[in-house]
């Protein structure tokens, strides 16, 4: 815990703010029927129970669609209360364990419930108070689309910001960076939730709550299919990382090599002004760049002394084998080409495809420099490590022939900073 005291103060402030927001909603909006709270609270509990958690800590659910529908049909007070009920009584599986209110820290539950009340309350007041929408008038598609987008955008932006502040207190991570990470990539998710919210609202308006329940069957099937896909990708990733660990055990001289290459490559990518998404691709590619060596015989991989031509030809197959392995995993297909070409040379004398100059993917060219620098500065079966300044001089000597000259200049600058 980075700042426990700060976190507790933050939770207390959020709780006080939630009480104020709830009182404001109670004073300005009404509950037409208690059955509404029970019905929507039950649906919110189900959707929040069926959320899918990612290793990064981010979780995805369609609960926001229920919140949106409740806000349109019953107003912000019922929406805030029913969503709060969903967060109190949900029972999601997180990291393989069924979580519920009795085995979850009370501070976490208080924060989550306070957060959704504040977010929903503000989104509702923007819609009904500031923009002047009226409950019961949102009955057509042209009315619903802007209203739903306003609710969802407000909720997602505020939720991401409040969570980023909490992560700052827990892990000390930069609030702006965390907020940007939370926001990025949510557009497709928002569009899907928006469409679902609109359909559920129209269904309730036209046919009543009985039809809403019918929507849950295909929704559960879609969620189950998504979870199966996510689980299969996670399993594939874990298998590949296990193979990478096995490679490091198999080739004792390259222990820690992948992590060091990752560090060098990420520094060079950032110094080259690459976009965050591309830097993250390089980060993953660097960690897995030698995964193809898992198919190289130990006698060749750990041979002391110079390799024969036949042995070297076998070694040269590892980028192709690595790319082939990663190409079978949907989430890693994008980096398979980076892996395939990380032994290409700027003058076209590299392998496996003898690419030349700018035809070599820049990500592969970055990996080539990071990989070579680490190889030169660590002990190997056939040579002793050389000092860093000598390795940098070697890079300089070979720029324009083996390495991309512009990237070499940037790497040298980064290493001397």
ABEGO torsion letter per residue (X at the ends): XABAAAAAAAAAAAAAAAAAAAAAAAAABBBABAAAAAAAAAAAAAAAAABBBBAAGBBBBAAAAAAAAAAAAAEAAAAAAAAAAAAAABBBBBGGBBBBAAABBAAAAAAAAAAAAAAAAAAAAAAAAAAGBBBGABABAAAAAAAAAAAAAAAAAAAAAAAAAAAAAAAGBBAAAAAAAAABGAAAAAAAAAAAAAAAAAAAAAAEAAAAAAAAAAAAAAAAAAAAAAAAAAAAAAAAAAAAAAAAAABAAABGAAAAAAAAAAAAAAAAGBBAAAAAAAAAAAAAAAAAAAABBAAAAABBEBBBAAAAAAAAAAAAAAAAAAAABAAAAAAAAAAAAAABBAAGABOAAGBBEAABBAAAAAAAAAAAAAAAABBBAABBBBBAAAAAAAAAAABGAABBAAAAAAAAAAAAX
